[in-house]
C-alpha cells in the first residue's frame, strides 16, 4: 500500500483481531492481538512483533494485511454482517462498521469477503 490510509477506519476493522487504538498525533494504529502486536502507519506500512521474538507466522501477516485491505476497499455487501454471531457488524454509509463492544474477535467475519476474491 503506497497511500495514506484512514486510520480510524483501519482501527475499527482491526478490532476484529484484537484491541486497536489510534494515535492521530503519531499517525499510527497499535493493535494488541492474542499472540502478537502490530503497529500500522498512516502510509500503510506495518510492523508485527510476536511474543518471545519468534519468527512471525505468515498467517498473522496475511491476516493483518487482508484486514487492512478489507477496511479500505469495503463495498458494503453485508456478507460479514451475516457471518457475525454477535451482531457486531453494521453497514453504515455503504461500509461495514465494527461495534468494538460487541466483537469477541472470533474472526468468523473474515471468511468470504468479495474484496479479496
C-alpha positions as protocol buffer text, in pm:
chain_id: "A"
residue {
  index: 1
  type: UNK
  ca { x: 0 y: 0 z: 0 }
}
residue {
  index: 2
  type: UNK
  ca { x: 160 y: 327 z: -107 }
}
residue {
  index: 3
  type: UNK
  ca { x: -107 y: 570 z: 4 }
}
residue {
  index: 4
  type: UNK
  ca { x: -216 y: 748 z: 321 }
}
residue {
  index: 5
  type: UNK
  ca { x: -488 y: 548 z: 488 }
}
residue {
  index: 6
  type: UNK
  ca { x: -784 y: 635 z: 709 }
}
residue {
  index: 7
  type: UNK
  ca { x: -652 y: 533 z: 1049 }
}
residue {
  index: 8
  type: UNK
  ca { x: -992 y: 543 z: 1222 }
}
residue {
  index: 9
  type: UNK
  ca { x: -1138 y: 306 z: 961 }
}
residue {
  index: 10
  type: UNK
  ca { x: -836 y: 75 z: 981 }
}
residue {
  index: 11
  type: UNK
  ca { x: -850 y: 77 z: 1362 }
}
residue {
  index: 12
  type: UNK
  ca { x: -1220 y: -9 z: 1355 }
}
residue {
  index: 13
  type: UNK
  ca { x: -1163 y: -311 z: 1129 }
}
residue {
  index: 14
  type: UNK
  ca { x: -851 y: -427 z: 1311 }
}
residue {
  index: 15
  type: UNK
  ca { x: -1058 y: -453 z: 1628 }
}
residue {
  index: 16
  type: UNK
  ca { x: -1170 y: -785 z: 1476 }
}
residue {
  index: 17
  type: UNK
  ca { x: -819 y: -915 z: 1552 }
}
residue {
  index: 18
  type: UNK
  ca { x: -772 y: -762 z: 1897 }
}
residue {
  index: 19
  type: UNK
  ca { x: -760 y: -429 z: 2080 }
}
residue {
  index: 20
  type: UNK
  ca { x: -683 y: -148 z: 1834 }
}
residue {
  index: 21
  type: UNK
  ca { x: -605 y: 208 z: 1939 }
}
residue {
  index: 22
  type: UNK
  ca { x: -540 y: 506 z: 1714 }
}
residue {
  index: 23
  type: UNK
  ca { x: -291 y: 786 z: 1776 }
}
residue {
  index: 24
  type: UNK
  ca { x: -372 y: 1062 z: 1528 }
}
residue {
  index: 25
  type: UNK
  ca { x: -81 y: 1270 z: 1658 }
}
residue {
  index: 26
  type: UNK
  ca { x: 168 y: 995 z: 1573 }
}
residue {
  index: 27
  type: UNK
  ca { x: -21 y: 873 z: 1265 }
}
residue {
  index: 28
  type: UNK
  ca { x: -39 y: 511 z: 1383 }
}
residue {
  index: 29
  type: UNK
  ca { x: -272 y: 236 z: 1498 }
}
residue {
  index: 30
  type: UNK
  ca { x: -147 y: 0 z: 1770 }
}
residue {
  index: 31
  type: UNK
  ca { x: -302 y: -347 z: 1767 }
}
residue {
  index: 32
  type: UNK
  ca { x: -273 y: -594 z: 2053 }
}
residue {
  index: 33
  type: UNK
  ca { x: -361 y: -939 z: 1924 }
}
residue {
  index: 34
  type: UNK
  ca { x: -380 y: -1261 z: 2122 }
}
residue {
  index: 35
  type: UNK
  ca { x: -19 y: -1360 z: 2049 }
}
residue {
  index: 36
  type: UNK
  ca { x: 119 y: -1061 z: 1858 }
}
residue {
  index: 37
  type: UNK
  ca { x: 134 y: -683 z: 1848 }
}
residue {
  index: 38
  type: UNK
  ca { x: 123 y: -470 z: 1537 }
}
residue {
  index: 39
  type: UNK
  ca { x: 185 y: -105 z: 1459 }
}
residue {
  index: 40
  type: UNK
  ca { x: 21 y: 29 z: 1141 }
}
residue {
  index: 41
  type: UNK
  ca { x: 147 y: 357 z: 998 }
}
residue {
  index: 42
  type: UNK
  ca { x: -58 y: 608 z: 801 }
}
residue {
  index: 43
  type: UNK
  ca { x: 144 y: 519 z: 490 }
}
residue {
  index: 44
  type: UNK
  ca { x: 2 y: 166 z: 504 }
}
residue {
  index: 45
  type: UNK
  ca { x: 323 y: 5 z: 626 }
}
residue {
  index: 46
  type: UNK
  ca { x: 300 y: -217 z: 932 }
}
residue {
  index: 47
  type: UNK
  ca { x: 536 y: -387 z: 1176 }
}
residue {
  index: 48
  type: UNK
  ca { x: 441 y: -706 z: 1360 }
}
residue {
  index: 49
  type: UNK
  ca { x: 605 y: -847 z: 1672 }
}
residue {
  index: 50
  type: UNK
  ca { x: 530 y: -1185 z: 1822 }
}
residue {
  index: 51
  type: UNK
  ca { x: 586 y: -1296 z: 2179 }
}
residue {
  index: 52
  type: UNK
  ca { x: 930 y: -1435 z: 2262 }
}
residue {
  index: 53
  type: UNK
  ca { x: 1076 y: -1275 z: 1944 }
}
residue {
  index: 54
  type: UNK
  ca { x: 998 y: -1587 z: 1744 }
}
residue {
  index: 55
  type: UNK
  ca { x: 965 y: -1583 z: 1367 }
}
residue {
  index: 56
  type: UNK
  ca { x: 643 y: -1412 z: 1261 }
}
residue {
  index: 57
  type: UNK
  ca { x: 397 y: -1667 z: 1123 }
}
residue {
  index: 58
  type: UNK
  ca { x: 288 y: -1593 z: 766 }
}
residue {
  index: 59
  type: UNK
  ca { x: -72 y: -1645 z: 880 }
}
residue {
  index: 60
  type: UNK
  ca { x: -55 y: -1338 z: 1108 }
}
residue {
  index: 61
  type: UNK
  ca { x: 99 y: -1120 z: 837 }
}
residue {
  index: 62
  type: UNK
  ca { x: -171 y: -1225 z: 588 }
}
residue {
  index: 63
  type: UNK
  ca { x: -450 y: -1172 z: 841 }
}
residue {
  index: 64
  type: UNK
  ca { x: -336 y: -817 z: 925 }
}
residue {
  index: 65
  type: UNK
  ca { x: -277 y: -727 z: 559 }
}
residue {
  index: 66
  type: UNK
  ca { x: -612 y: -867 z: 443 }
}
residue {
  index: 67
  type: UNK
  ca { x: -798 y: -690 z: 724 }
}
residue {
  index: 68
  type: UNK
  ca { x: -642 y: -358 z: 622 }
}
residue {
  index: 69
  type: UNK
  ca { x: -739 y: -421 z: 258 }
}
residue {
  index: 70
  type: UNK
  ca { x: -1095 y: -510 z: 362 }
}
residue {
  index: 71
  type: UNK
  ca { x: -1124 y: -187 z: 560 }
}
residue {
  index: 72
  type: UNK
  ca { x: -1001 y: 29 z: 272 }
}
residue {
  index: 73
  type: UNK
  ca { x: -1194 y: -135 z: -12 }
}
residue {
  index: 74
  type: UNK
  ca { x: -1516 y: -248 z: 163 }
}
residue {
  index: 75
  type: UNK
  ca { x: -1812 y: -240 z: -77 }
}
residue {
  index: 76
  type: UNK
  ca { x: -2079 y: -282 z: 192 }
}
residue {
  index: 77
  type: UNK
  ca { x: -2209 y: -613 z: 57 }
}
residue {
  index: 78
  type: UNK
  ca { x: -2306 y: -734 z: 406 }
}
residue {
  index: 79
  type: UNK
  ca { x: -2157 y: -1085 z: 389 }
}
residue {
  index: 80
  type: UNK
  ca { x: -1958 y: -1017 z: 707 }
}
residue {
  index: 81
  type: UNK
  ca { x: -2275 y: -893 z: 880 }
}
residue {
  index: 82
  type: UNK
  ca { x: -2443 y: -1229 z: 825 }
}
residue {
  index: 83
  type: UNK
  ca { x: -2134 y: -1420 z: 945 }
}
residue {
  index: 84
  type: UNK
  ca { x: -2104 y: -1238 z: 1280 }
}
residue {
  index: 85
  type: UNK
  ca { x: -2272 y: -1441 z: 1558 }
}
residue {
  index: 86
  type: UNK
  ca { x: -2276 y: -1138 z: 1792 }
}
residue {
  index: 87
  type: UNK
  ca { x: -2435 y: -874 z: 1570 }
}
residue {
  index: 88
  type: UNK
  ca { x: -2118 y: -664 z: 1597 }
}
residue {
  index: 89
  type: UNK
  ca { x: -2115 y: -551 z: 1232 }
}
residue {
  index: 90
  type: UNK
  ca { x: -2345 y: -300 z: 1065 }
}
residue {
  index: 91
  type: UNK
  ca { x: -2344 y: -136 z: 725 }
}
residue {
  index: 92
  type: UNK
  ca { x: -2327 y: 242 z: 768 }
}
residue {
  index: 93
  type: UNK
  ca { x: -2294 y: 477 z: 470 }
}
residue {
  index: 94
  type: UNK
  ca { x: -2222 y: 179 z: 244 }
}
residue {
  index: 95
  type: UNK
  ca { x: -1936 y: 37 z: 453 }
}
residue {
  index: 96
  type: UNK
  ca { x: -1907 y: -229 z: 722 }
}
residue {
  index: 97
  type: UNK
  ca { x: -1851 y: -89 z: 1073 }
}
residue {
  index: 98
  type: UNK
  ca { x: -1747 y: -298 z: 1373 }
}
residue {
  index: 99
  type: UNK
  ca { x: -1904 y: -240 z: 1715 }
}
residue {
  index: 100
  type: UNK
  ca { x: -1598 y: -295 z: 1935 }
}
residue {
  index: 101
  type: UNK
  ca { x: -1816 y: -351 z: 2242 }
}
residue {
  index: 102
  type: UNK
  ca { x: -1989 y: -650 z: 2078 }
}
residue {
  index: 103
  type: UNK
  ca { x: -1695 y: -802 z: 1885 }
}
residue {
  index: 104
  type: UNK
  ca { x: -1543 y: -1110 z: 2053 }
}
residue {
  index: 105
  type: UNK
  ca { x: -1260 y: -1147 z: 1796 }
}
residue {
  index: 106
  type: UNK
  ca { x: -1396 y: -1483 z: 1675 }
}
residue {
  index: 107
  type: UNK
  ca { x: -1289 y: -1383 z: 1320 }
}
residue {
  index: 108
  type: UNK
  ca { x: -1586 y: -1558 z: 1157 }
}
residue {
  index: 109
  type: UNK
  ca { x: -1648 y: -1241 z: 957 }
}
residue {
  index: 110
  type: UNK
  ca { x: -1310 y: -1266 z: 782 }
}
residue {
  index: 111
  type: UNK
  ca { x: -1410 y: -1552 z: 552 }
}
residue {
  index: 112
  type: UNK
  ca { x: -1584 y: -1478 z: 226 }
}
residue {
  index: 113
  type: UNK
  ca { x: -1521 y: -1108 z: 168 }
}
residue {
  index: 114
  type: UNK
  ca { x: -1556 y: -1029 z: -205 }
}
residue {
  index: 115
  type: UNK
  ca { x: -1285 y: -763 z: -177 }
}
residue {
  index: 116
  type: UNK
  ca { x: -1032 y: -1047 z: -155 }
}
residue {
  index: 117
  type: UNK
  ca { x: -1183 y: -1288 z: -409 }
}
